[in-house]
Amino acid sequence: MGFQRPSVIDANRLGLTGAPKDPKAVLAVVGWRGPVDRTIVAGKSVMKNGHLLGIDEERVAAEANACWRRFVEKNA
């Protein structure tokens, strides 16, 4: 068994066909612009399975949507 790097992007997605054969070419050839499944900052996982760790995503989304609505109403 060799060293296996943790996966940041799920290479089994349809849009990444061929990526498991050459993972280094994913960004250059395929050009991934979507959300990632996992993010590690300074050795600490901050996103897992596509969800931010340590925050209430539903609450933050609700607050952001309320802010957007106020902006649109003010500037309509």
PENOR-V158534 format. One record per helix or strand. SS is the DSSP state (H for helix, E for strand). FROM is the first residue (numbers start at 0). LEN is the number of residues. If there is no record, write none. Layout:
# PENOR-V158534
{{SS;FROM;LEN} {SS;FROM;LEN}}
This chain:
# PENOR-V158534
{{H;13;3} {H;18;3} {H;22;8} {E;38;3} {E;43;5} {E;50;2} {H;56;19}}
